[in-house]
Amino acid sequence: MRRLFGPIARSSKWYSVSRMILSSQRLNRRSNRPEKRTLFGPSRILLIGLILWPICLQWTGAGLGAAVPPAPDPIRFVNDYAGQLNADETLQLENKLRRYAEQSGNQIVVVIVPELDGRSIEEYSLELAESWGIGQAGRDNGIVLLTAIRERQVRIEVGYGLEGAVPDAIARRVIDGYLLPNFKKGDFFSGYDQATDVLIKLTEGEYGADDLYEVSGYSTDTLIAVRIFIYLFSGFIALIVFLLTRQSRGTLLAVGSITLILYPLWMGWTEYVYFPDRYNIWFWLRLIIGPLMLFFAVFLPTFLYYRVRQLAHRTLKEKLNNDALWDVIKSEYHPDEVQAARKDLLTRFSKLNDGRHRRVLALTAELRQFQRNPGKYFTERSDRKLTQVARQLDKAGTLRNRLYLENKRRQFADRLKQEQAYFKDRCLAPLNKEDTARMSAVIAEMRNWLNDPEKALGIDYDHLRDSVTSFMENEQTWAAYQGTYTRSSIDATRARFESKYKAYQSARGEEQNRLLQNLYVNYIKKIQDRPYAFLTRIVRRSRSSGSSSGTSVSFSSWSGSGGSSSFGGGSFGGGGASGSW
């Protein structure tokens, strides 16, 4: 750690001093500048902001208030604005909650909305509960069970008077144990039915925290056993990480030390977030993911480090044994010197293994210098320029192109081989004046072959005529483009080519040869190599329709018998819990 962070600590004093000097210089330069008065200066912007601030607050408040539906009149305990429940399910829940309200005085209201209009579900539920006045005034004994379909979120908002019976942790257990499992299956009615049953029993004192453990499927003995196992597993992983990092140095040691420090913080944060009793699947996953992250934070960099070392060793070995790579250098520079350098690298490499990574990198860098700048290390051959032009000619494929006359191509290819053989025998000695002039003439002629091959080699019009005729009259050639390109573009391109083909057939003499060459080079050859330059590709679209069905919110006037026209005016303070499925 001292080796890693020592240079930074030693240089911090000089860095701070230099920063102070630079800052003072900038301030002096700015102070000497003339003052500019702009239309939108800081004072004017502040004044405009103070004027517009009340208007923005009023506009924002009006928009947020419109998102909450008005209280039902007469009151309903089940308010489905998203159409998730049918009439029978709504009636069954309504009768149960109304009967409970009449017997106990407490009010549990289910509200289902399509969306939250960009607001948090906590803010939305609190505003809805306060604006509706759910519960009785003075007792504040109301509970709101709010569900947002689009955001896939649910919240239980508890009034002041029932926070002792349904605290935040218990409300969270109800969400995790009853609402979310049913909502994930698409059974909204079962979720509301079971959750309201548990809330009723909690408010009536029939259920306590320990009873809810059993109902949710978690017993105290199970929780203790699972947590002991997870922490033993975490300790085992921490021991492995410690054994891995204690043998390391540099960056790997720093990474291992930091992860060992952050690991207990992660586990402590997990316990704090889920305290006291929100033991759901995410709690167990976080406890398990913690040691796994600790393990991979050290094991994965170690594995990658040694893997990179092995890869660098294998790559260097392949390059040293690649004859084609060295033959390219030998063709332009003294072969004995190149072979001696290669032998020296192979000898030094044979004494290394993949563990000596720095020496492998040094040899790789030396080999890269031989490839990029060989003239710095080797003597240039006298026929190097001829070899370079010959390689360009071979890469262009001029002597293999059947567009040009075959006899001239063969003649020039034989001559090129003779010239290369002649100068290859003299490549290691300086050329005399006659050989220098001869090489210059050969290179100039080869460049003419590259720049203007039609004039140097001539056009094989018989081959052109056969190629154009076979392309234009072959139906399978045009049928191959169907399915990939549109039919209209194929027909239009074919009609265009046929007009050029007829113009060529009606011409005579040199004009016919010119039109034939133009048709082959600019049309036939191009559409064979790049058909997308002439044809339009078919765009594949998904079968799903682009229409989206909007969700309309309708406030029905249904109400049960014997209900009052409004709620009692209870108060809420933000107690409760939220969840998402």
LOTI-740181 format. One record per residue (C-alpha): x, y, z. Coordinates in steps of 0.5 Angstrom, whole numbers, plus 500, padded with zeros to 3 digits. Example, Ala and Ser with C-alpha at 12.3 -4.5 7.8 and 13.67 -1.06 7.14 Angstrom:
BEGIN
   X   Y   Z
 525 491 516
 527 498 514
This chain:
BEGIN
   X   Y   Z
 500 500 500
 506 505 502
 509 503 495
 502 504 491
 500 511 495
 507 514 497
 508 518 490
 501 521 491
 502 523 498
 509 526 497
 507 530 491
 501 533 494
 504 539 497
 507 541 491
 501 540 487
 497 544 492
 502 550 491
 502 549 484
 494 550 484
 494 556 488
 499 559 483
 495 558 477
 489 560 481
 492 567 483
 494 568 476
 487 567 473
 484 572 478
 490 577 476
 488 576 468
 480 576 470
 481 583 474
 485 586 468
 479 585 464
 474 590 462
 467 589 465
 462 587 460
 455 588 462
 450 583 458
 443 583 458
 442 576 462
 447 578 467
 447 574 474
 443 579 477
 437 580 472
 437 572 472
 436 572 479
 430 577 479
 427 574 473
 427 567 477
 424 570 483
 418 573 479
 417 566 475
 418 562 482
 411 563 484
 408 562 478
 412 555 477
 410 553 484
 402 554 482
 403 551 475
 406 545 478
 402 544 484
 396 545 479
 398 539 475
 400 535 481
 393 536 484
 390 534 478
 393 527 478
 389 524 484
 382 522 482
 377 526 487
 374 522 492
 368 518 491
 361 520 493
 358 516 496
 364 513 499
 367 506 496
 372 502 499
 374 498 493
 376 504 487
 378 500 481
 380 505 476
 384 501 472
 379 495 470
 383 490 474
 377 486 478
 371 484 475
 364 486 478
 363 480 482
 370 481 485
 369 488 486
 363 487 490
 366 481 494
 371 486 497
 367 492 498
 362 488 502
 368 485 506
 371 492 507
 364 495 509
 362 490 514
 369 491 517
 368 499 517
 361 498 520
 364 493 526
 370 496 528
 370 504 525
 377 503 522
 377 504 514
 381 500 509
 380 503 502
 383 499 496
 385 504 490
 387 501 483
 390 507 478
 393 506 471
 399 510 473
 402 515 477
 403 521 472
 411 521 474
 410 521 481
 413 517 487
 408 512 489
 409 515 497
 407 522 495
 401 519 491
 398 515 496
 399 520 502
 396 526 497
 390 521 496
 389 519 503
 389 526 505
 385 529 500
 380 523 501
 380 524 508
 380 516 509
 379 514 517
 375 518 522
 377 525 524
 381 524 531
 382 517 531
 386 517 524
 384 510 523
 385 509 516
 389 504 511
 390 505 504
 392 500 499
 394 503 493
 396 500 486
 399 503 480
 399 498 474
 404 501 469
 409 502 474
 408 495 477
 408 498 484
 404 497 491
 404 501 497
 400 500 504
 399 507 507
 397 507 514
 394 513 518
 397 515 525
 392 511 529
 393 504 526
 401 505 526
 402 501 532
 398 495 530
 401 496 523
 408 499 523
 412 499 517
 416 493 518
 409 489 518
 406 493 512
 412 490 508
 411 483 510
 404 484 508
 406 486 501
 412 481 500
 408 475 503
 401 476 500
 401 482 495
 407 481 490
 407 473 490
 399 474 487
 401 480 483
 406 476 479
 402 471 477
 396 476 475
 391 474 480
 390 481 483
 384 479 487
 387 474 491
 392 479 493
 387 484 495
 383 479 499
 389 475 503
 392 482 504
 386 485 507
 384 479 511
 391 480 514
 390 487 515
 384 486 519
 386 481 523
 392 486 525
 388 491 527
 383 487 531
 389 484 535
 389 477 532
 395 477 529
 402 479 532
 409 480 529
 411 472 530
 404 470 527
 406 474 521
 412 470 521
 409 463 520
 404 466 515
 409 468 511
 413 462 511
 419 464 515
 420 461 522
 425 464 527
 429 458 527
 429 458 519
 432 465 519
 437 463 525
 439 457 521
 440 460 514
 443 467 517
 448 462 520
 450 458 514
 451 465 510
 455 468 515
 460 462 515
 460 461 508
 462 469 508
 467 467 512
 470 462 508
 470 466 502
 474 472 506
 479 467 508
 480 465 501
 481 472 499
 486 473 504
 490 468 502
 490 470 495
 492 477 497
 497 476 502
 501 473 496
 500 478 491
 503 485 490
 501 492 487
 495 493 484
 492 486 486
 494 487 493
 490 494 493
 484 491 490
 484 485 495
 485 490 501
 479 495 499
 475 489 498
 476 486 505
 475 493 508
 468 494 504
 465 487 505
 463 488 512
 460 495 510
 456 492 505
 454 486 510
 452 491 515
 448 496 510
 444 490 508
 442 489 515
 441 496 516
 436 497 510
 432 490 512
 432 492 519
 428 489 523
 424 484 520
 424 485 512
 427 478 510
 425 477 503
 428 474 497
 432 480 496
 435 480 503
 438 473 502
 441 475 495
 444 481 498
 447 477 503
 450 471 498
 452 476 493
 456 480 498
 461 474 499
 461 472 492
 463 480 490
 468 479 494
 471 473 492
 470 475 484
 473 482 486
 480 478 487
 479 472 484
 477 475 477
 483 480 476
 488 475 478
 485 470 473
 485 475 468
 492 478 470
 495 471 469
 491 469 463
 493 476 459
 501 473 461
 499 467 458
 496 470 452
 502 475 451
 507 469 451
 503 465 446
 502 471 441
 510 472 441
 511 465 440
 507 465 434
 510 471 431
 517 469 432
 515 462 428
 511 465 423
 515 465 417
 511 469 412
 512 475 417
 519 474 416
 519 473 409
 516 480 408
 522 483 411
 527 479 408
 524 481 401
 526 488 402
 532 487 407
 539 483 408
 536 476 409
 542 474 413
 541 480 418
 534 479 419
 535 471 420
 540 473 425
 535 478 429
 530 472 429
 535 467 431
 537 472 437
 530 473 439
 528 465 439
 534 464 443
 532 469 448
 525 467 448
 527 460 449
 530 461 456
 523 465 458
 516 462 461
 510 465 461
 511 467 468
 516 472 466
 511 477 464
 516 483 463
 521 480 459
 516 477 454
 513 484 453
 520 487 452
 521 482 447
 514 483 444
 516 491 443
 523 489 440
 519 485 435
 514 490 434
 520 495 432
 523 490 427
 516 490 423
 515 497 424
 522 500 422
 526 495 419
 530 500 416
 533 502 422
 536 495 424
 537 492 417
 541 493 411
 536 495 405
 536 491 399
 538 494 392
 532 491 389
 527 493 395
 523 498 390
 522 493 385
 519 488 390
 515 494 393
 512 495 386
 511 488 384
 507 487 391
 503 493 389
 501 490 382
 500 483 385
 495 486 391
 491 490 385
 490 484 381
 492 487 374
 495 481 371
 490 476 374
 484 481 371
 481 477 365
 478 484 363
 485 485 359
 488 481 354
 491 474 356
 497 474 352
 499 481 354
 498 479 361
 502 472 361
 508 476 357
 508 482 362
 508 477 368
 514 473 365
 518 479 364
 516 481 371
 519 474 374
 525 475 369
 527 482 372
 526 480 379
 530 474 378
 535 478 375
 536 483 381
 535 478 386
 542 475 384
 545 482 385
 540 485 391
 546 484 396
 551 489 392
 550 496 390
 548 496 383
 552 499 377
 549 505 373
 546 500 367
 543 496 373
 540 502 376
 537 505 369
 534 498 368
 531 498 374
 528 505 374
 525 503 367
 522 496 369
 519 500 375
 516 506 371
 513 500 366
 510 497 372
 507 503 375
 504 504 368
 501 497 368
 498 500 375
 496 507 373
 493 505 366
 492 498 365
 487 498 359
 493 502 355
 498 497 357
 495 491 356
 489 492 352
 482 490 353
 479 483 351
 473 485 348
 471 478 346
 471 476 354
 467 482 355
 462 481 350
 461 474 353
 460 476 360
 455 482 358
 451 477 354
 451 472 359
 449 477 365
 443 480 361
 440 474 358
 440 469 364
 434 470 368
 437 466 374
 442 472 375
 436 477 376
 432 472 380
 437 471 385
 436 478 387
 429 477 389
 427 476 396
 433 481 399
 431 487 394
 425 490 392
 421 488 386
 420 495 383
 428 497 384
 430 490 380
 425 492 374
 427 499 374
 435 497 374
 434 491 369
 430 496 364
 436 501 365
 441 496 363
 437 493 357
 437 500 355
 444 501 355
 445 494 352
 441 495 346
 445 502 345
 451 497 345
 448 493 340
 446 498 335
 453 501 335
 458 500 331
 466 500 331
 470 504 336
 463 506 339
 461 499 340
 467 497 344
 467 504 348
 459 502 350
 461 495 351
 466 497 356
 462 502 360
 456 497 360
 461 492 363
 465 496 368
 460 501 370
 454 497 371
 455 489 370
 461 489 375
 459 494 380
 452 490 381
 456 484 382
 460 487 387
 455 492 390
 448 490 388
 446 495 394
 448 501 389
 443 500 384
 437 496 388
 433 498 394
 433 493 400
 427 490 403
 426 492 410
 423 487 415
 418 490 420
 415 486 426
 408 484 426
 406 487 432
 402 493 430
 404 500 432
 397 502 435
 397 502 443
 391 502 447
 390 507 452
 387 506 459
 381 510 460
 379 512 467
 372 512 469
 369 513 476
 363 509 476
 357 511 481
 356 504 484
 355 504 492
 353 499 497
 347 500 501
 347 504 507
 354 507 506
 355 515 507
 357 520 502
 364 521 504
 370 519 509
 371 521 516
 377 526 515
 383 522 518
 390 524 517
 396 520 515
 404 521 516
 407 517 511
 407 511 515
 407 504 511
 411 500 506
 412 500 498
 414 494 493
 414 493 486
 413 486 482
